[in-house]
Every structure is written in structure tokens, then in C-alpha cells.
Amino acid sequence: MLVAAPASAFDEAAADRVLQAAQQKLRATATNPAIPTTQYPKATTNGPWRTVANTANIDWVQGFFPGQLWLMYEQGRDPFWSTKADAWTRSLEIQKSNPDIRQITHDLGFKFMGSFGHAYRLTGNDTYRQVLLTAAGSLARRFNPTVGVIDCCDWNDGTWHVPMVTDTMMDLELLFWAARNGGDPAWNDMALRHALKTATDMVRADGGTFHVVDYSTSGAILSKGTFQGFSNSSTWSRGQAWAIYGFTMAYRYTRDPRMLQAAQKVTEYYLARLPADFVPNWDFNAPADQQQKDSSAAAIVASALQELSRYVSDPAVAQRYQSAALATLDSLASPAYLAPATSAFPGILLHGTAFYKTAIKPTGEDIDKSLIYGDYYFVEAASRFKLWNQGGWLSTLGFPESVRGLGTGNTGVRLVEFDVTPLSKLIDGVIGYADTSTNVTAYTSLAMSIRMNPSGFFDVRRGGAYAALASVPYQANTTYHVRMRTDLGAKTYSVWVTPPGGSEVLIADRFAFRSDAPPTDDLGKVSLKSGHFDNEFRVRNHTVRAP
């Protein structure tokens, strides 16, 4: 059974405290002359960060430090953070490709989505997108079509043949994203095939996971076991965390119900075995004399569960997942796990464990340390909490989740008003409207569409194309008031936008409904659709009324 949540609850003040502490630690590291932009923090106990080079192919952690710097930039748009983030991001470009496939790691998703992914999302600079597409193409070269997985871990070829590890679930985001942003659509299919193989071959009947599944070149399973866990039959807690986060992320991109089912299955296993403080030991099956906390696993799950709770249809389950996420964050934000903000210690989160003493490596690795990836997911989890705790409606990549019901009585002439805030510089967001009876599955489902286009302007659909009457630019983190008058009988609509401190601007005057949209007789649904990432914009104060 899931243990009861602590009496206190993680809240806005706690999130601010975590992010302020993170800001102090990250600023100190980013300005430390002993850490050049070609070196990346990995782990620390009491002294300075142990770092890895931008050229280190086998190491997988280089994206997490610039990723945190970008998350700091997102909080307040201070150019200090974007300048530092850009420097450590660009130094990693060297790993985007290599003619020798053995020099291309399967961990390109870890390295590039946190660095270049955030960079593109927050700046809109197409240079970052091009690097992401090149890196995705490199990762796709590791896909084995016969087996249906991304081959990994060339450093262990003497033991494994075509291995798959739970960690690779996280790398799939690079392929999912790139397939939707100018890359090869086949990359999406590769990523989904790998995720499905993970769900069928790596997840046990009880929801626990193996860390490694090794296949023959023909696709036969040769072995199932572990590398970083206690034993071949145990469940390594961070591997379980990768599965929870990875399946949730795969569902975000694909809306494949098998991904949601897998995410819930591995989540239930994890939650049922948590200790009272919601921070797991490094392996759920390790004996009493080999117990060691891993705060990094907890941070990964705290971030993932906030997202997963938004996807499950059962309100009770959604609330249980969200409560578990907040209870975890509450523990991680306590003095037991959060390093003092004013100390010289460079890490944010204490008591992380890469893995404990195992048969494969009796000395273990990075035991009871601050781990850069634990810090990253902790900062991400706190940032997600603030994003999703501010009310209103957030845009989504998937059409089903983008839809909000407006009721069945909105016929004739209706006036719509709302406030919209772009949350990133890179936006391709649509607020669209459809009939109650319409199943919204594509842009063609939307009879009326107000768009924030990638060029930085508001636009409105007129019949067969977008054709705004005036150019109204938008900026990130700035709120605009939008007013729409729709005549459902005449099948026309008009739109006005009011910039902050400015006058109302007419950008659509009795525009015809979309020419290929289904019949629209009422204003029954609104869709908030992102073009590139979830949470591209927020809508508040949405109202519909008669004139």
C-alpha cells in the first residue's frame, strides 16, 4: 500500500524556496573559473564538482547542467542565465554526429533535449533546432529494425549483443520531438517500437522492471537482468523512475493508450514500495545491510507524476499521483535532502546514489552524493509545480487533451473573451473552436482559429488560409486580451486583440469559418493546441456570453 502523505504539503512558497536555493548554487557553479564551458558537473560529496568533458561520449550527463541554467532563465528571463546556458549548450554540439557509429552514444536524448531542446523552446533560434535534428538522425542510426530497439552500450559488447536498458526510454524524446519538428517521420515509429518493446520485455507482471534485456541479432531474448541494480531479479529504483517518466513522456507525444497503461503499471509498483519519506532506496529488493537512499530517483518521479496525473482519466488516481508527487517534493525540500543554500557545497540535492555495491561493480558508483541529474529533475519538478499551479488552461501537444467543453447552449451570436499569455518565445499556438458534436482530432476540426504564429504575430483563419487584417506582435510572458464575436448562423467571426497598455486592434472582420471544418452550429468546444511543446501558452478568464 502507498504510505500516507506527510502532514505538510509542498506549496508555492516551498517551490520558490527550492528555486532560489538552486539559483544560488547554479550561479556559483556557472561563475566558477575552475569549470570551463567544456566541462560539465556530474557528482560531488563535500568538495568541488567532479566533471566530465564535452567530448566524453560514454558519459551521459552533460545536458543536465545547461538544462538547469535554461530552467533558471525561464523563471525570470535574466540574460545572465541564457548567456551561461548558451555557452555550455553550444560546447556540447560536438557530440551531435560521428561517422563511427560506435562513437555515437544511445544517450543523445539525455544530452540534447535538456540543453538544445530548452534552448530552442525558450529562444526560437533555429540553430538549436538544426543541431537537435542532426543529433536525432545520429540516434536513429542506432535503431536495430530487426530487434525493434535502439542498440546501446557498445562498451560492453563482449558481454551483451543487442542490449536495451530502461534508461533509453528517456532518450526517445529526441526522436519523438524531432519527427514532429522537421525530421524524418520514421523516427517517431522507431521510438514507439522501442517503447513498446520496453513495455513487453522489460516490465514484469507485477510492474517492476529489469534494467537490461539482451537480444540476439535475430531478436530472440538472450537474457534479462541488471547492471546497476542489486540482482537480476531485483528492481533498481532509478531504472523504475526512468520507466515512469519515459512511458509518461511517450504518451505525451503519441497518445498511445499502451504507453499510458505502462506508465501507470510501473507507477503503481513504485508507489506501493515507498518508505515513509517517499524517497526510495537505490534498489527495492536490496537486503537490509545494503540500504542507501537515492534522491535522484525520487526527483525524477516527482516530476513525472505531476505530468502523469494530468493524463489519467480517473480523478481519484490522478489525485493520488499528484499527492505522491507533492509528498516527494516536500521531503526533498526538507533539510534532510536539500543542501543549505548558503553553504559552499555546490550540489542542490543530497543523498543521491548512482548505484550501490553490486556483483558487477563491488565498489558501487557515486554513493550518497549530489548528482547533477538528481538536481536537474528536482529543479524541473519545482518548475513544473509553479507552472501548473497558476490556474487557467495550458496548451498541449495532443488534440484530445487540448479540448475544453463550453456547454451546449452557445448558439446564434456569441461573444468570447479571454486573456492569453505566451510562455515561450517559440510559439505555434492555436485557440480554436468547434461544435459540441465534433471530435477534435486535427486543425481541420476547428471552424474558428486564433493563432500565435512562429513569426511572432497573432493571426486568424479565414476560410482556407490565415489572413489577419493587422500585424499584432506577441512576446513571451506578456498577457494579451482577446475578444471574439461569432455569428454561428452566418458562419462568420471577428477578432480583436488588446496588447498590454495599448488599444484594441481589429485583426479579423467577419471572417468565414474554416472551409474544410465540420458543420458548426454551436460554440461547444475550445482547443488550446501547442505546435512544438506542451505548455506553450496559458489562457485565463475565458468567458462566453450572449451580446
MARDRENLUM-788400 format. One record per residue: residue in three letters; x negated, y, z negated of N, C-alpha, C in turn. Coordinates in pm, whole numbers, plus 50000, padded with zeros to 5 digits. Atoms other than C-alpha are relative to their C-alpha. Example, Ala and Ser with C-alpha at 12.3 -4.5 7.8 and 13.67 -1.06 7.14 Angstrom:
2
ALA499114988150000487704955049220499105012050000SER500824988150006486334989449286500775010949927
REM end
This chain:
547
MET499174988050000500005000050000499135012650000LEU500684987150002498955035850063500075005849860VAL500004994150133497875051649739500695013550003ALA499284987350007499815081949620499065011650024ALA500814988249974498575115649735499735007449870PRO500304992250120496865137549474501045010849976ALA498994990050036498985163149291499805013050077SER500264987849925497265192549460500064997150149ALA499895001949856497645198149832499135010150073PHE500804991249916495365212550096500915010750059ASP499174989149952496705246750195499155010150076GLU500684989849919495815278050391498785005749928ALA501134994650076493605291350112498844990249997ALA501055010250001491705258450095499324999250136ALA500585000349865491235258250473499075011950020ASP500854988149988489875293750459498704998349921ARG501195002150084487505284050178499034990550069VAL500855009549928486195254450379499315006850118LEU500574993749881485695275150692499015011149964GLN500964989950045483995303150501498694993549954ALA501205007350041481615278050343499244994950122ALA500635004949877480975262750685499295011250073GLN500604988549932480295297050829498655003649939GLN501264996850066477595303850570498924989850035LYS500985010649971475905270250629499555000750146LEU500335000149858476075272551007499205012350040ARG500774987949970474805308251017498544998249958ALA501375002250048471785298150809499244990650093THR500665009349909471025268951041499735006450136ALA500144993949867471605288951360498935010850004THR501034989650005469155315851245498694995049941ASN501205005950057466545291951108498934998850109PRO501015000549894463365297451313499344986350015ALA500595013349992462275261851236500834990650088ILE499145008449916465165248451450500225007150133PRO499814993749869464755259151814501244994450069THR498775004149931467645255852059499844987150079THR500215013249939466115223852196500054988849896GLN499895009850108466525206451858501395000949938TYR498635000650047469835195251709500074992849865PRO499895006450131470665187751342500704986550009LYS499385013150005471525151751262500404996249857ALA499715004250137471285144450887499065006949903THR500844994350105469955158250560500444994849864THR499685003850138469765148250194499865012149909ASN500234988350085468195176149991499145010650067GLY500904990849933465775192150232500585005250130PRO499534994849872465965205950586500664989150084TRP499405009549907467925190050867498924991650068ARG500765008249906466345160651044500645002350136THR499444996249870466755169751409499634990050108VAL500305007949881466805152651748499905009650118ALA500264991249887465685167252079501134999850102ASN499004999449893467895178152366499754989350106THR500345010149900466095152152579500204985749951ALA499875013550057466785122752345501274993450052ASN498845006349936469055100052549500774990849907ILE499345009850086469775073152291500775006949887ASP499274992750104470725098052018501315005450058TRP498664996749953474395107152040500595012449935VAL499414990050088474805136451801499825014450047GLN500394986349966473595166851996501175009550023GLY498874991149973477055180152079500675005849877PHE499234996250118478215184251720499605013649942PHE500394986950052476155214551616500545011350087PRO499384989549920477075236351915501524999649994GLY498565000950015480605223051877500515007749881GLN499614992450118480795237451527499835015050022LEU500204985849972479385270551648501145005550085TRP498854995649920482135272551910501265000949916LEU498834999350088484755264851645499955012449911MET500144987650076483365293551438500355012150088TYR499664989249907483625316151743501515001150018GLU498555000149981487245305851787500735006849884GLN499324994450117488095317451434500135015250007GLY499944985350004487265354251483499435006950121ARG500574994749876485645358751828498795008949976ASP501244992850026482445371951672498964995650103PRO500965004049896479885372851959498744993449947PHE501145007250057477195360851720500144985150025TRP499785014449989478775326251733499964995350145SER500025004349859479305324852110498595000550057THR501394999149953475715336052172499194988049952LYS500725011550054474305309451942500524986950061ALA499405012249945476735282952067499554997750143ASP500415001149860475865290152428498564995350012ALA501425003749993472135286652361499814985149977TRP500145014350027472435251952205500804991650100THR499235007349899475055241952462499204998450128ARG500725000549872473005250652769498744991449993SER501195008550012469945232652634500334985350019LEU499595014049988471955200552650500344996250144GLU499645002849862472705203753021499064989850063ILE501005009049944469555183653090500474985650002GLN499545013950008471475151952999501224997050087LYS498775002049923474325156253247499854989350108SER500195009949894472755132953504498584994549995ASN501325006249990469855109653572500084989350108PRO499955010349895469045088253877499894985849946ASP500145013350061468195059153645501184997749907ILE498805002450080471465045153507499664996349857ARG500395004050136469585031353208499635012249915GLN500284987850075468735067053112501265008549979ILE498724993250022472415076853108500724993049885THR499355006050116473985070752770501514999250019HIS498545000750001477575059552721500595010849910ASP499524990150097477835087352458500065014150058LEU499924986749938478155115952707501245007649954GLY498814993150051481655123452576499715007049869PHE500404993750126480315129752227499155012450026LYS500964989249979477565151852366500595012050072PHE499584989149912479505172252620501375006049967MET498704994050027483115176652504499945010049886GLY500124990550110482155193252176499235012550037SER500834988649960479625215852344500605007050122PHE499514993849878480575223052705501535000450006GLY498544999950001484235213852650500565012049927HIS499574988150074484755240052380499575012850073ALA500504988149930482625264552579500935003950114TYR499104997049887484855261752886501375004449950ARG498684996550054488055262752681500045014349948LEU499984987050069487045294252494499505011650085THR500534989149917485305313852771500565000250141GLY499545000649863486745301953101498885000550103ASN501154999449909483235302353251499914986850078ASP499945012149919483345277953541498694992350003THR501285007150007479665269453500500104988349903TYR499835010750099480605249253193500834988450059ARG499165010449940483315230653387499194991550098GLN500805007549904480875220853660499064990249930VAL500865009150077478505206153401500824988349948LEU499135010750050481385186453249500334990050110LEU499675009149890482315172153589498794991450038THR501205007949970478725161553658499784989449893ALA500175009650109478485145253315501044988950008ALA498965010249986481795127453372499664990250111GLY500425008949892480505113853701498904990649956SER501065008650053477445100753521500574989249910LEU499375009950088479585083753256500764989650081ALA499245009249917481775068553526499114989550066ARG500935009649941478695051653673499764988149907ARG500195011050095478535030453358501224991049992PHE498805008450005482035016453415499794987350079ASN500115013049936482004979353495501394995750046PRO498635002849954485064972853716500414985549982THR499665014250019484854935153677500484997549858VAL499645001850141484994936453298501085009849958GLY499024989850036487014968453276499615008549882VAL500474992050113484834986253021498805008450044ILE501234992349984482125012653002498884992749929ASP501155007450054478904993252953499195009449911CYS500734991450093476895006052659498714993449953CYS501085005350084473755001952455498944992350076ASP501065006749925471054993652710498804996649912TRP501125002650090468574994852422500084986249936ASN499855013350060469974961252307500324989550105ASP499715009449892470074943352641499494985949973GLY500515013450029468054914652502500994991549924THR499005007350080470984905252276501375000250066TRP498674998349942474094918752449499934999950153HIS499935000849855475234915252809500795011850058VAL499174988349965478164938752883500785003649874PRO499364997350129478954952652538500955012050003MET499094988850025481794975152426500015002649850VAL499974996650141481744993852093501175009649974THR498864991350032484535012351911499665014750025ASP500424986149984482535044751931500385005650138THR499804995449863483065046352308501425005250023MET498664994349989486775053552256499945015349999MET500114985550009485665088852172499445006150129ASP500624995049878483635092552491500985000650116LEU499035000449891486705085652705500605013650030GLU499394986949976487915121352661499345007250117LEU500694993549889485275133252905500604995650133LEU499415005249876486765110853176501465004450014PHE498604995849995490405118353087500095014850040TRP499924985749974489765155753090499515003350141ALA500574996749869487585156753400500914995750113ALA499095004749896490105136553602501135009950025ARG498924990249989492605164653538499515014150030ASN500564986649984490245193753595498965000750111GLY500844999049881488695188953936499164987950030GLY500785012149978487095154753900500784989250073ASP499405011449930487875120954052501184994649918PRO498865005650074491405109353952499764985749953ALA500305013950040489985073953932499374999549861TRP500614999950134488145084453616501054997949892ASN498925002250096491475085153434500294985149987ASP499705014350002492115048953531498894992249932MET501125006550069488645038553416500155001449849ALA499884997550143489185054653078501164992249940LEU498845007250053492635039353034499734985049996ARG500345014350002491385004753131499114996649882HIS500905002450114488615007452873500795000649869ALA499214998750123491075019052606500904987849980LEU499145011850011493414990052682499194987649963LYS500865011350039490534965152660499645001149852THR500294998050142489644980352324501174995549915ALA498805003450078493214976152203500244985049996THR499705014349995493484939952315498884991349945ASP501145008650036489974926752244499305004149871MET500754995250115488664948151959500865001449875VAL499104998350114491714953651737500554986549959ARG499515012850051492554923851518501515000549976ALA498555000850023496084912051445500445008549882ASP499634992350119496024929551107499715014950015GLY500304985949977494904962751261498575004049972GLY501424997450017491274960451156499284999150134THR500724999949873488574963451420498644993449988PHE501395003749981485424946651535499255012650044HIS500794988849952482594970551607499504997550142VAL500585003449870481194952251911500734988150060VAL499565011649921482714929752177499054998950117ASP500955002149891480214914852421500624990950104TYR499425007549890481304902052763498894994550091SER500875004649892479664881553033500255008950121THR499834991849881479254897553374501284996850075SER498735003649936482394879153484501205004549917GLY498914995050083484444894053198500414991149887ALA499675008950111484544864652958499435005649870ILE500494995350130484244873552589498964990249948LEU501095008250053480924860752457499955000349848SER500044998950146481134873752101500765012349955LYS499404988550067482924897151863499315001549866GLY500724998450126481074912451571499775014449966THR500304986550047479374943051432498535003050021PHE501394995650007476204963151444499795008749876GLN500144990950113476814989351177500874996249880GLY499175004350111479354971050961499334989449914PHE500565009650094478824946550676499834986150062SER500085013449941479584914650869500864999650126ASN499245001349876481074902051193501514999249978SER498565001150029484424896551021500515011949919SER499594988550081484494929750832500455011650089THR499594988049928485844963950930499195011949951TRP500824988350028483344992450938500915012350003SER498984989550013485275023050822499865010950105ARG500104989749897483825047951068500404994550136GLY499505006049878484475023751351501525000550005GLN498554999050008488085022751233500455014450025ALA499694985849977488075060851229499895003650148TRP500124997549856486805061751588501234994550073ALA498845005949934489675038851686501255008549977ILE498834991650029492305060451511499975012650085TYR500134987649924491015092151671500064997250150GLY500095002949857490275076152008501324996350063PHE498695003749945493675060052061500955011949998THR499164988050006495385092251948499675009450115MET500434991449890493335112352197500434994250134ALA499605006349874494055087052474501495001950024TYR498564997649985497775090952407500265014550040ARG499834985849965497425128852426499905002050151TYR500214998149857496155126152783500944991650086THR499285009349912498105096352915501474998549967ARG498645002750050501325094552706500384985450023ASP499765014449987500955056952748500414994649864PRO499535004650131503035041152469499104989549937ARG500925009950056500425013652430498905006849919MET501014992650075497955039952313500565004749865LEU499374995850125500385053252053500184988149907GLN499845012150081501135018051934498674995849938ALA501325003850052497425010451900499545009849892ALA500404989950099496805043251715500694997549867GLN499275002450124499505035151462499554987049933LYS500425012950057498324999351417498705001449922VAL501284998550070494755008851328500125010049885THR499784990550110496015037851115500594993049879GLU499375006950114498205015350902498994991549925TYR501055007950066495244992450834499145009149913TYR500884990650071493095022050731500685005349874LEU499324993850114495675038350504500284990149888ALA499675010150101496555005950328498804996149915ARG501215004350070492945001650213499205011649942LEU500714988450052492035036350093499914999849848PRO500094998150145490765043049741500805012449958ALA499164989250053492405069049518499645013750055ASP500384986749952490405098249657500085001350152PHE499774999749856491235089750021498715000550082VAL501285000549929487535087050113499514985649996PRO500295014350002486685051550222498534996949972ASN501375005050002483595031350153499564997450144TRP500545001349864481355025550453500564988050075ASP499385011849940482934991350515501104995349907PHE498875003950084486334979950393499824986449934ASN500195013650053485034944750324498654997949935ALA501315001450064481634951850172500174995649855PRO499885004850139481014934349837499765011249899ALA500064989950107481024952649504498625006149984ASP501354994750019477244956349497499495007550123GLN500404992549881477194973249840501055010650034GLN499024989549981479705001149791499325013550018GLN500544986749975478885035249934501025007850082LYS499014991849931481255062950038499495004650137ASP500344993549874481365076250393500995011250026SER499134988549982482835111050400500235003150147SER499824997249858482325112850777501214992650056ALA498825007549956484925085550834501275007249956ALA498834992950051487365104750615500275012650080ALA499834987649925486765137150806500584997350139ILE499495003749867487365120251143501494996949992VAL498605004150013490635105251022500885011949959ALA499224988250040491785137750856500355008650121SER499724992649878491505154651193500994992450088ALA499175008149910493085126151389501434998949951LEU498645002150050496075120951160500875012450013GLN499204987949977497145157151190500585000050141GLU499495000849863497455151351563500984988550016LEU499135011749986498955116551541501365002549939SER498724997250065501655129151305500945007950090ARG499184992149908502865151851586500574991550113TYR499575008549889503355122551825501014989449960VAL499125011050038505185096051623501435005149989SER498604995849995508965096851655500714999049866ASP499375001950130509835085251302499555011249906PRO500414988850087509885116351076499334995449871ALA500605004850125509065095750766498554995750022VAL501375004249969505985080650931499145012250029ALA500754987849970504925114551066499615007349872GLN500294993250126505185129450718498964992449919ARG500985008150073503225100650569498605002150057TYR501304997749939500405105550818499485014149967GLN500434986450031500335143050761499605001349853SER500334999550143500355138450383498654993449973ALA501305006750017497435114150409498875008950051ALA501024990849948495515139150623499705011149900LEU500204989050095496055166950370499394995149870ALA500625005550121495205144550075498514997550022THR501415002049966491965135550251499255013350001LEU500644986849997491165171950318499885005949861ASP500054995150138491985180149958498794994349927SER501185006250063489335155349842498715005550058LEU501234995349936486765166350096499685014549966ALA500214986050036487265202649997499695002049853SER500284999250143486655194649630498495000249975PRO501444999950031483275198849454499334986450013ALA500595013349988482815161249477499404997750139TYR500465002449863482275163549855499545012650074LEU500374987749930481955199949964498765006249936ALA501244994150053478425213349926500245014549961PRO499824986050040478265246649737499595009550111ALA500254990949888478465274749989498735008149981THR501144991150026475725294849821498684992749982SER501255007450020473185266849787499175000150128ALA500895000549884470185263350018500194987250080PHE499745012649930471385228650114500715003050132PRO499464995749870472145230950489501294993050043GLY498815007249958474925205050517501275005549937ILE498694995750049478635211250463500644989349913LEU499295011150064479965177150359499004990249941LEU500895009450068478235154750105500484985650018HIS499685014350014478165116650077500484993450130GLY499765007349877478185105750438499034988350012THR500855011849981476775071950539500114995350144ALA499985005349864475795062450891500344985149996PHE499625013650040475745026350772499074995249891TYR500725004750117474625008050463499074988750042LYS500955010949974472174979150433500724988350064THR499365010949928473104952850689498964989350035ALA500915010849960471664919950809499155004450119ILE500734995449882470654937051134498965010449963LYS500944989750045469014966450957500075000949848PRO499915001050147468354958550587499825013349927THR500194987150067467314994350509501185009450020GLY498894991049970470525009150649499535012450074GLU500364987649931470585043750801500815011649943ASP499374987650049471335078350660501064997149894ILE499115003650110472845066150333500145011749904ASP499684989250093474535092450112499345013150042LYS500574987649947473615122250328501105008850059SER499154991749916475195151550503499724996250145LEU500125004449862475835140650861500645010650090ILE499514989249917476295165651140501364996950060TYR498695003549944479235146251285501095000449893GLY499034998350109480945145050945500365014649983ASP499754985650009480545182750924500895004750113TYR499234995549884481935187151275501484996649985TYR498595003950008485125167251220500705006249880PHE499424993050114485645183550881500395014250041VAL499694986549951485445218151040501164999450099GLU498905001449905487695206251322501324997649928ALA498785003050075490225192351073500555012449932ALA499564987650065490335225050878500525010050103SER499564991049893490635244651203501354995750055ARG498715004949953493455222451323501115003249900PHE499004996850102495265227350994500455014550014LYS499644985949987495135265051036500805002450128LEU499304998249873496245262851399501454995249990TRP498685006250002499205240151330500845004349880ASN499274995850119500215256951004500545014250012GLN499624986049983501025291051150501385001950061GLY498644998749951504515283351277500085002150149GLY499774998349858506035288351617499874986950075TRP500145011649912505735264751912498665000850072LEU501285000649931502405253852059500164992350131SER499945006849871501895243452420499294986649994THR500605013349994500975207752508499664996350144LEU500345005149868499385189352799501104991350058GLY498975009349955502165163552817501355006850013PHE498684994149982505565173252954501004995749892PRO498985003750100507685152452710499885007849871GLU500204993050127506125168952404500125015150014SER499944985549979506305203452562501415005649990VAL498604995749986510115204552563500655002749865ARG499184996550115512305221852305501455001850046GLY498604998549966516095219652308500545013549960LEU499414986850027518085252052326501504999349981GLY498565001350016521605237952291500704998650133THR499245002949878524375231352541500955011250040GLY499024989649971526365263752534499465012050074ASN500634988449937523975286652721500315000450150THR499574999149861525915292653044500255014650037GLY499754986449955526675323153255498735008449998VAL501164991150012524345352353186499444999049859ARG500655001450130521825348252905498755008849995LEU501214992350027519135370052753499084991749912VAL501015007650074515945352952633498905009749958GLU501144992050047513265369552420499084991449917PHE500985007050083510055356752263498685007650001ASP501364994950007506525365852163499054988650036VAL500945010349957503675346852330498575004849975THR501394996950030500025345752224499084989950068PRO501025009049947497325330452447498944997649893LEU500955003450106494915312152216498594997750053SER501325001549939492025308452461499935009250121LYS500164992149880490565328252745500444992250122LEU499625008649888491115298752976501434995249980ILE498595003550013494875295753021500564996850138ASP499105002049886497115280053280501304995049939GLY498845003650081500245280553071501315004250064VAL498684997349943503885278953176501054998849891ILE498775000950079507025287052978501114998550102GLY499015003049897509695270553190501324995649941TYR498655002950049513435264853160500704990350093ALA499305010349924515655236253268501394997849942ASP498655003750040519215223353247499954989449889THR499935009950108520255202452945499854985850053SER500005013749945520675171953171498694996250069THR501255002649927517215174953331498984993149911ASN501135006550066514495150753226498735006950049VAL501154991849960511485173853229498754991450005THR501185008449980508585154153375498935006650086ALA500944993249910506895179053611500415014550012TYR499674985949981506785215753702501245001550088THR498824999349914509425208453965501304998349922SER498815001250084511835201253678500475013549948LEU499754987150063511715237953575500545010050101ALA499384990549906514115261653752499435013949986MET500564986750029512605292653587498654998049934SER501355001850054508875295853514499305013449986ILE500854988550029506865323453349498614994549971ARG501335006050005503165316753387498945010049954MET501254992850024499905329053237498954992850083ASN500805007449903497675320353530498515000649969PRO501445000450029493945311953535499255012750035SER500654987349964493175346053685500155010649891GLY499884990850112494255362653361501215009150006PHE498824991649986497685376453459501284992049977PHE498675005950004501345369853392500524998550142ASP499435002449868503215355453689501374993749983VAL498655005650006506765344053769500294992750131ARG499645008049882508025317154005501215006250071ARG498904995049918510235329354290500274990250113GLY499695009949898511835301554491498884990050018GLY501045009749969508885283454647498605003849959ALA501364995850035505935303054506500055010149885TYR500134989650102504685325554228499815013550069ALA500044987149930505145362354317500375011549907ALA499714989250094505035386654024500005013550070LEU499894986849939506035422354112498925009649952ALA501034991250057503375438153890498944991549932SER501125007250063499995427853750499905004049853VAL500134997750144500105424853372498964990149948PRO501035009250049496845410453234500294995649857TYR499905004750138496655390052916498604997449946GLN501265002850068493865384952662500244989949889ALA499895010050106493185357052414500285006749866ASN499684995650137494605361252064500685013649996THR499204987849993496805390352173501444996050027THR498605004049989500585388452140500775009550092TYR499204992649903502935399352419501474996649979HIS498565002450010506695403452405500564997850141VAL499425003549870508615387252692501525000249988ARG498534999749993512245393752787500434994750135MET499505005849876514165373853046501525001050004ARG498555000149977517675378653187500274990150112THR499705010149899519015348353370501494999550028ASP498615001549956522245345553568500134986050056LEU499955014149961522975308453583501004997650112GLY499085001349889525865313653823499365004150131ALA500664995049879523855333954073498664993250027LYS501295006949989520715312654012498845009950020THR501084990249995518505343053958499575003749858TYR500474995550131516385356753675499015011550016SER500914988650004514455388153584499154999049873VAL500935001450113511435390753352499265013249977TRP500774988450042509805419353159498954995749899VAL501065002750098506515418352965499595013149936THR500454988350074505525443052694498654997149936PRO501305001750066501795444752611500015007049865PRO500034993450131500895454452254499695015050013GLY500204985649994501255492052215500345006350133GLY499704994949868502415495452575501495000250030SER498614999549956505635499652771500384987050070GLU499505012049934507795471852909499795001050151VAL500295000349856506825461453263500864989350065LEU499195009549924509225445053509499094992250093ILE500855008149911507415415753675500824990450087ALA499145008249915510425397253824501395006250000ASP498694993749990513675412353952500934991150081ARG499025009149939516465387554023499344990050095PHE500685010549923514075360854144500904987750010ALA499255012549982515665329454286499374988949918PHE500515011850070515365297354084499084992150092ARG500935008349922512705273054195500784991950103SER499245005949889513775259254532500114984949992ASP499965014650006512935222754459500354994849861ALA499605004250135514235221954099501374993350003PRO498675006150008517235200753995501065010749976PRO498924990550028520645217653964499935004949855THR500134994150133520605241553668501235008549972ASP498754993150033523945251853519500025005649859ASP500104994350134522885259153163498535001549963LEU501364997950049519815270452973499814990849880GLY499995010150105519365238352779498654996449943LYS501335004350044515605232852754498965010450038VAL501184992049968512365252352739498784991049987SER501255007850001508965236952818498835009549983LEU501244992450021505675250752685498854991250045LYS500925009349935503175234452919498615006050016SER501414996449980499375237252898499514994450132GLY500605005049877497305233353211498694992849981HIS501335005650020493915223853066499854992549868PHE500165005550134494095216752691501325001649924ASP498934997250095496695212852419499745013549934ASN500104987850083497415244752222499375011850074GLU500524988449926496585269652496500715012949959PHE499284988050041499285293452373501064996449897ARG498975001650104501825298552095501175009350032VAL498784992049985505435310652124500695001149865ARG499254997550124507225326451829501255008150031ASN498804991549996510635342551771500794998250129HIS499265002749876512285325652069501505000549972THR498554998850018515955335652097500694999550135VAL499135000049882518745330152349501355005449955ARG498704994250038521935351052341500745005050123ALA499214993749896524735364952548499675014950005PRO500314985749990524255400652678501005008549922
REM end
